[in-house]
Amino acid sequence: MPQMMAFVLILFILYIGDVISTYTKAWVPSVFICAVLFLAGYWTFFPKDIVGRAGITTSVAVMLMYLLITNMGTLLSLRDLKKQWKTILISLAGIVGIIVICAIVGMLCFDRNTVIVAIPPLVGGIVSAIIMSGGAKEAGLLDLSVFAIVIYVMQGFVGYPLTSIMLKREGLRVLKKYRAGVWQSSYEATSTKHKLDVVNTLDEYPMPKLFSKFPNSYNSSYFQFLRLALVGYLAYLVSTLLAPIISVSPFVLCLLFGVIASSVGFLERHPLKKANGFGFAVMALMLFIFDTLNHATPQMLLNLLVPLVVLILSAVVGMLIFAAIIGKVLKVSIEMAFAIALTALYGFPADYIITNEVINNLTFDAKERQILNNHMLAPMLIGGFISVTIVSVVLAGVMVGMITPIN
């Protein structure tokens, strides 16, 4: 198969997934459609290395992971996180719930490696799934390498409808109180412009602080890529230097160094997007994920079905219990607390899309929509950001070293 034919085929699959997800208003996740189509291709006429033939090799994917995770670190705004301290505690409680319940149920029903590989993708998204899938593959556990990706693909089917139901119940509760004239939000209202760095990643300053004396015309895409790559390389060097003492994943350090670099003014917020490389990087990593499915056989997927269902349901139960407890302590409704915890199953942009869909379906009144927007959107975005962008990467970096290789 020629390179460009392979590239066209796999891009067509990604586009079909997007179309179906858009048509169903994200009720059918694009990753699920893409995974099914890739499996169908691998089981019929696709060469097993179709992604590599298209040009997305392992070395390219790893390089893009360094850039993407460092870029994720630049999105962290300590100001917004400070305002949403209740959301942070609820999100962390939900993550603890996932770890505790999945560990208890998983250890009773399955082997240790299965539980270790499953937990980080349940807490986060694409990056943690790739880290655990790669770790399982290096340990010689091909079935668990596929399992990490399958969990990432399937968990949205539980998360999307549950989140929608919780937000609808919360929205109706808020509207009832607002219409009765007794509404008082548990959260600090954000402005109409909604200045959350998670969404509004394009700031007003073309140059970061350390380079403010440089003319803006010198801040080319190459300069943005260069600074991003330098931070990623620094994370790699520090990880290598620490290796004899303690094993720290370079991807965890990429996240940390991304936060520091943007705070001191070496990197701007979302440099990868400003360098016009974000879309390509995400596309390549998505293809790298689906490339893992070339090891999957029908029998392997059948063998993974039981642990898949049990561990996803265990994660949901864990989130509900722990989020409800901390929500009660913080005087946040169970519905809102559970919805915030559920963002761990999908993250941004699904949390943004679902919340807006719910708000638009609950009322046509502009003022009421603003009330719901101020109450629900910021916690949902921050919740997903904490779990998927930060904690899941750290957790995956730690737990990938806990996988026991095949002797």
Solvent accessible surface area in square Angstrom, and as a share of the most:
residue,aa,sasa,rsa
1,M,66,0.30
2,P,90,0.57
3,Q,100,0.45
4,M,122,0.54
5,M,97,0.43
6,A,0,0.00
7,F,44,0.18
8,V,91,0.53
9,L,42,0.21
10,I,0,0.00
11,L,60,0.30
12,F,118,0.49
13,I,13,0.07
14,L,29,0.14
15,Y,137,0.52
16,I,50,0.25
17,G,0,0.00
18,D,82,0.43
19,V,64,0.37
20,I,56,0.28
21,S,20,0.13
22,T,107,0.62
23,Y,188,0.71
24,T,39,0.22
25,K,121,0.51
26,A,13,0.10
27,W,115,0.40
28,V,41,0.23
29,P,5,0.03
30,S,30,0.19
31,V,22,0.13
32,F,56,0.24
33,I,26,0.13
34,C,4,0.02
35,A,7,0.05
36,V,69,0.39
37,L,60,0.30
38,F,0,0.00
39,L,23,0.11
40,A,49,0.38
41,G,4,0.04
42,Y,9,0.03
43,W,107,0.38
44,T,102,0.60
45,F,131,0.55
46,F,14,0.06
47,P,27,0.17
48,K,108,0.46
49,D,69,0.36
50,I,0,0.00
51,V,1,0.00
52,G,30,0.29
53,R,97,0.36
54,A,7,0.05
55,G,31,0.30
56,I,10,0.05
57,T,60,0.35
58,T,85,0.50
59,S,83,0.54
60,V,44,0.25
61,A,0,0.00
62,V,56,0.32
63,M,95,0.42
64,L,11,0.05
65,M,5,0.02
66,Y,39,0.15
67,L,16,0.08
68,L,10,0.05
69,I,0,0.00
70,T,0,0.00
71,N,1,0.00
72,M,28,0.13
73,G,1,0.01
74,T,0,0.00
75,L,21,0.11
76,L,23,0.12
77,S,8,0.05
78,L,118,0.59
79,R,138,0.51
80,D,11,0.06
81,L,18,0.09
82,K,164,0.69
83,K,92,0.39
84,Q,5,0.02
85,W,131,0.46
86,K,39,0.17
87,T,0,0.00
88,I,34,0.17
89,L,73,0.36
90,I,0,0.00
91,S,3,0.02
92,L,68,0.34
93,A,16,0.12
94,G,1,0.01
95,I,7,0.04
96,V,69,0.40
97,G,0,0.00
98,I,0,0.00
99,I,53,0.27
100,V,54,0.31
101,I,32,0.16
102,C,0,0.00
103,A,32,0.25
104,I,96,0.49
105,V,41,0.23
106,G,0,0.00
107,M,98,0.44
108,L,145,0.72
109,C,79,0.47
110,F,43,0.18
111,D,83,0.43
112,R,106,0.39
113,N,20,0.10
114,T,9,0.05
115,V,2,0.01
116,I,4,0.02
117,V,0,0.00
118,A,0,0.00
119,I,4,0.02
120,P,0,0.00
121,P,0,0.00
122,L,0,0.00
123,V,0,0.00
124,G,0,0.00
125,G,5,0.05
126,I,40,0.20
127,V,8,0.04
128,S,0,0.00
129,A,0,0.00
130,I,10,0.05
131,I,14,0.07
132,M,0,0.00
133,S,6,0.04
134,G,33,0.31
135,G,12,0.11
136,A,0,0.00
137,K,105,0.44
138,E,161,0.72
139,A,11,0.08
140,G,40,0.38
141,L,21,0.10
142,L,77,0.38
143,D,63,0.33
144,L,11,0.05
145,S,0,0.00
146,V,0,0.00
147,F,0,0.00
148,A,0,0.00
149,I,1,0.00
150,V,20,0.12
151,I,0,0.00
152,Y,35,0.13
153,V,6,0.03
154,M,55,0.25
155,Q,1,0.00
156,G,5,0.05
157,F,68,0.28
158,V,37,0.21
159,G,0,0.00
160,Y,26,0.10
161,P,40,0.25
162,L,46,0.23
163,T,0,0.00
164,S,6,0.04
165,I,87,0.44
166,M,21,0.09
167,L,0,0.00
168,K,77,0.33
169,R,133,0.49
170,E,1,0.00
171,G,0,0.00
172,L,103,0.51
173,R,77,0.28
174,V,0,0.00
175,L,2,0.01
176,K,157,0.67
177,K,82,0.35
178,Y,65,0.25
179,R,149,0.54
180,A,72,0.56
181,G,66,0.64
182,V,102,0.58
183,W,46,0.16
184,Q,158,0.70
185,S,42,0.27
186,S,40,0.26
187,Y,14,0.05
188,E,102,0.46
189,A,65,0.50
190,T,29,0.17
191,S,59,0.38
192,T,109,0.63
193,K,163,0.69
194,H,20,0.09
195,K,121,0.51
196,L,4,0.02
197,D,21,0.11
198,V,13,0.08
199,V,55,0.31
200,N,76,0.39
201,T,7,0.04
202,L,105,0.52
203,D,59,0.31
204,E,144,0.65
205,Y,148,0.56
206,P,68,0.43
207,M,12,0.05
208,P,9,0.06
209,K,140,0.60
210,L,108,0.54
211,F,31,0.13
212,S,77,0.50
213,K,196,0.83
214,F,100,0.42
215,P,72,0.45
216,N,89,0.46
217,S,100,0.64
218,Y,142,0.54
219,N,18,0.09
220,S,51,0.33
221,S,42,0.27
222,Y,183,0.70
223,F,42,0.18
224,Q,13,0.06
225,F,66,0.27
226,L,97,0.48
227,R,3,0.01
228,L,1,0.01
229,A,47,0.36
230,L,89,0.44
231,V,8,0.05
232,G,3,0.03
233,Y,119,0.45
234,L,91,0.45
235,A,0,0.00
236,Y,101,0.38
237,L,69,0.34
238,V,39,0.22
239,S,14,0.09
240,T,71,0.41
241,L,132,0.66
242,L,56,0.28
243,A,62,0.48
244,P,118,0.74
245,I,145,0.73
246,I,99,0.50
247,S,104,0.67
248,V,37,0.21
249,S,15,0.09
250,P,32,0.20
251,F,28,0.12
252,V,23,0.13
253,L,14,0.07
254,C,0,0.00
255,L,8,0.04
256,L,91,0.45
257,F,30,0.13
258,G,0,0.00
259,V,26,0.15
260,I,83,0.42
261,A,8,0.06
262,S,18,0.11
263,S,61,0.39
264,V,79,0.45
265,G,2,0.02
266,F,49,0.20
267,L,3,0.01
268,E,9,0.04
269,R,59,0.22
270,H,12,0.05
271,P,0,0.00
272,L,1,0.00
273,K,92,0.39
274,K,44,0.19
275,A,4,0.03
276,N,132,0.67
277,G,9,0.09
278,F,69,0.29
279,G,53,0.51
280,F,107,0.44
281,A,0,0.00
282,V,52,0.30
283,M,35,0.16
284,A,0,0.00
285,L,1,0.00
286,M,28,0.12
287,L,0,0.00
288,F,40,0.17
289,I,1,0.01
290,F,0,0.00
291,D,32,0.17
292,T,20,0.12
293,L,2,0.01
294,N,25,0.13
295,H,55,0.25
296,A,2,0.02
297,T,65,0.38
298,P,74,0.47
299,Q,111,0.49
300,M,33,0.15
301,L,41,0.20
302,L,115,0.57
303,N,94,0.48
304,L,11,0.05
305,L,92,0.46
306,V,92,0.53
307,P,14,0.09
308,L,14,0.07
309,V,72,0.41
310,V,42,0.24
311,L,0,0.00
312,I,9,0.04
313,L,95,0.47
314,S,10,0.06
315,A,0,0.00
316,V,16,0.09
317,V,72,0.42
318,G,0,0.00
319,M,0,0.00
320,L,69,0.34
321,I,75,0.38
322,F,55,0.23
323,A,0,0.00
324,A,21,0.17
325,I,106,0.54
326,I,43,0.22
327,G,0,0.00
328,K,166,0.70
329,V,105,0.60
330,L,24,0.12
331,K,173,0.73
332,V,8,0.05
333,S,25,0.16
334,I,94,0.48
335,E,32,0.14
336,M,0,0.00
337,A,0,0.00
338,F,8,0.04
339,A,0,0.00
340,I,0,0.00
341,A,3,0.02
342,L,0,0.00
343,T,0,0.00
344,A,2,0.02
345,L,3,0.02
346,Y,27,0.10
347,G,0,0.00
348,F,95,0.40
349,P,74,0.47
350,A,11,0.09
351,D,0,0.00
352,Y,78,0.30
353,I,69,0.35
354,I,13,0.06
355,T,0,0.00
356,N,40,0.20
357,E,52,0.23
358,V,3,0.01
359,I,6,0.03
360,N,65,0.33
361,N,101,0.52
362,L,37,0.18
363,T,8,0.05
364,F,185,0.77
365,D,69,0.36
366,A,82,0.64
367,K,116,0.49
368,E,17,0.08
369,R,72,0.26
370,Q,48,0.22
371,I,29,0.15
372,L,0,0.00
373,N,24,0.12
374,N,27,0.14
375,H,3,0.01
376,M,0,0.00
377,L,7,0.03
378,A,0,0.00
379,P,0,0.00
380,M,0,0.00
381,L,0,0.00
382,I,3,0.02
383,G,0,0.00
384,G,1,0.01
385,F,8,0.03
386,I,11,0.05
387,S,1,0.01
388,V,25,0.14
389,T,16,0.09
390,I,39,0.20
391,V,29,0.17
392,S,1,0.00
393,V,0,0.00
394,V,58,0.33
395,L,30,0.15
396,A,0,0.00
397,G,9,0.09
398,V,90,0.52
399,M,18,0.08
400,V,39,0.22
401,G,65,0.63
402,M,81,0.36
403,I,15,0.07
404,T,72,0.42
405,P,81,0.51
406,I,110,0.56
407,N,189,0.97
